[in-house]
Amino acid sequence: MIRPTAAHTASRPIQGAARRRSATAAGALLLGSLLIVALPASAAQVYQWKDANGVTHYSDSPPPGQEYQNRNIESAAPASGDAATETAQTEAPAENAACRDARANLKTLADNQEVGIDSDGDGTVDSTLDADQRASQQKLAEAAIEVHCK
């Protein structure tokens, strides 16, 4: 999950469970950055594979020299009118953890707060997202929602 930087939160050292959550956030950000950047209106091809550590990755291009699976993502035509509103309200899908994380990431990015990146997993912010990186991460979060929130 993407988290605001310390500039927008209470200033305290990251310890124990908070440090693990920060490392998990860094892993989620890394996974999100490997997702496809943009989806065409009709369909997109996504490649899925696991690295040597067993971590699942997604990309819009196949990994060099590794086995992978093709995933086709098709977007449905948007529903309109009262029926769409009623359906959305009555059929709230049970969200899995990946879906919740993707939605939380998108909300954090949309709040226009400074977002920190822990690129080495040590629990400290190494850099912050610039405007282009933020836009790219928003697209990745939207793609993750498309994949994980069905």
Wavefront OBJ file of the C-alpha trace (Angstrom):
o trace
v 0.000 0.000 0.000
v 1.315 3.483 -0.792
v 1.691 5.692 2.261
v 2.204 9.453 2.629
v 5.694 10.581 3.570
v 6.683 11.591 7.092
v 6.128 15.245 6.176
v 2.395 14.554 6.368
v 2.357 12.170 9.317
v 3.526 12.261 12.897
v 7.302 12.214 13.181
v 8.293 8.970 14.861
v 10.687 6.152 14.038
v 9.306 3.112 12.254
v 9.490 0.130 14.586
v 8.120 -3.397 14.817
v 4.850 -3.922 12.982
v 4.995 -0.440 11.461
v 8.366 -1.283 9.909
v 6.941 -4.514 8.466
v 3.963 -2.591 7.075
v 6.396 -0.144 5.480
v 8.329 -3.012 3.888
v 5.031 -4.480 2.689
v 4.107 -1.090 1.260
v 7.394 -0.986 -0.615
v 6.722 -4.457 -1.996
v 3.229 -3.438 -3.089
v 4.618 -0.328 -4.759
v 7.238 -2.421 -6.541
v 4.592 -4.902 -7.683
v 2.379 -2.055 -8.803
v 5.190 -0.545 -10.831
v 5.513 -3.829 -12.710
v 1.874 -3.801 -13.769
v 0.955 -2.462 -17.154
v 1.001 1.316 -17.510
v -2.082 1.817 -19.618
v -4.926 -0.322 -20.887
v -6.425 0.244 -24.338
v -10.187 0.728 -24.410
v -11.037 -2.728 -25.754
v -8.463 -5.205 -24.427
v -4.916 -5.490 -23.187
v -2.447 -8.329 -23.044
v -0.639 -8.761 -19.750
v 2.194 -11.161 -19.012
v 2.383 -12.859 -15.617
v 5.399 -14.703 -14.203
v 7.108 -15.588 -10.943
v 10.693 -14.605 -10.230
v 13.321 -16.737 -8.462
v 11.913 -15.635 -5.074
v 8.377 -16.721 -5.961
v 7.069 -13.149 -6.350
v 4.393 -12.785 -9.031
v 4.991 -9.994 -11.553
v 2.762 -8.442 -14.234
v 3.954 -6.532 -17.290
v 2.863 -5.406 -20.732
v 5.925 -7.104 -22.241
v 7.111 -10.701 -21.703
v 10.050 -11.299 -19.373
v 13.272 -12.223 -21.160
v 14.326 -15.838 -20.656
v 11.538 -16.836 -18.242
v 8.340 -18.827 -18.465
v 5.227 -16.672 -18.373
v 1.467 -16.799 -18.820
v -0.559 -14.537 -21.119
v -3.473 -12.726 -19.500
v -5.995 -10.917 -21.667
v -7.877 -8.148 -19.912
v -11.060 -6.973 -21.573
v -12.983 -3.955 -20.426
v -16.752 -4.048 -20.508
v -18.857 -1.278 -21.974
v -20.007 1.074 -19.228
v -23.582 0.547 -18.090
v -25.917 3.517 -18.026
v -29.048 4.703 -16.291
v -30.762 3.671 -13.094
v -30.145 -0.033 -13.694
v -26.390 0.512 -13.488
v -26.693 2.438 -10.232
v -28.997 -0.183 -8.740
v -26.731 -3.052 -9.805
v -23.657 -1.349 -8.376
v -25.380 -0.810 -5.045
v -26.848 -4.313 -4.717
v -23.864 -6.302 -5.978
v -20.952 -5.014 -3.922
v -18.253 -7.638 -4.582
v -16.236 -9.089 -1.753
v -12.846 -7.445 -2.113
v -9.648 -9.414 -1.766
v -6.475 -7.940 -0.267
v -4.964 -7.041 -3.645
v -8.139 -5.178 -4.591
v -8.239 -3.281 -1.283
v -4.547 -2.356 -1.626
v -5.021 -1.148 -5.199
v -7.999 1.017 -4.176
v -6.077 2.404 -1.184
v -3.076 3.184 -3.409
v -5.272 5.042 -5.890
v -6.906 7.036 -3.077
v -3.519 7.976 -1.610
v -2.214 9.048 -5.011
v -5.379 11.055 -5.713
v -5.066 12.955 -2.406
v -2.054 14.835 -3.866
v 0.027 14.249 -0.746
v 3.746 13.698 -1.080
v 4.295 9.934 -1.528
v 7.538 8.337 -0.385
v 9.330 5.378 -1.950
v 11.293 2.834 0.087
v 13.251 1.326 -2.795
v 15.645 -0.793 -0.722
v 13.116 -2.138 1.811
v 14.893 -0.785 4.897
v 11.798 1.007 6.217
v 12.942 4.539 5.369
v 11.805 6.771 2.529
v 14.545 7.057 -0.100
v 12.763 9.424 -2.505
v 9.358 10.855 -3.345
v 7.209 10.532 -6.449
v 7.372 13.384 -8.948
v 4.330 14.367 -11.051
v 5.142 11.947 -13.897
v 5.766 9.047 -11.499
v 2.523 9.871 -9.661
v 0.541 9.807 -12.931
v 2.183 6.516 -13.895
v 1.428 4.987 -10.480
v -2.199 6.161 -10.726
v -2.520 4.326 -14.053
v -0.930 1.244 -12.490
v -3.333 1.384 -9.553
v -6.269 1.700 -11.958
v -4.968 -1.312 -13.911
v -4.568 -3.281 -10.670
v -8.167 -2.434 -9.748
v -9.258 -3.653 -13.189
v -7.414 -6.951 -12.609
v -8.134 -7.622 -8.920
v -11.542 -6.045 -8.269
v -14.095 -8.127 -10.155
l 1 2 3 4 5 6 7 8 9 10 11 12 13 14 15 16 17 18 19 20 21 22 23 24 25 26 27 28 29 30 31 32 33 34 35 36 37 38 39 40 41 42 43 44 45 46 47 48 49 50 51 52 53 54 55 56 57 58 59 60 61 62 63 64 65 66 67 68 69 70 71 72 73 74 75 76 77 78 79 80 81 82 83 84 85 86 87 88 89 90 91 92 93 94 95 96 97 98 99 100 101 102 103 104 105 106 107 108 109 110 111 112 113 114 115 116 117 118 119 120 121 122 123 124 125 126 127 128 129 130 131 132 133 134 135 136 137 138 139 140 141 142 143 144 145 146 147 148 149 150
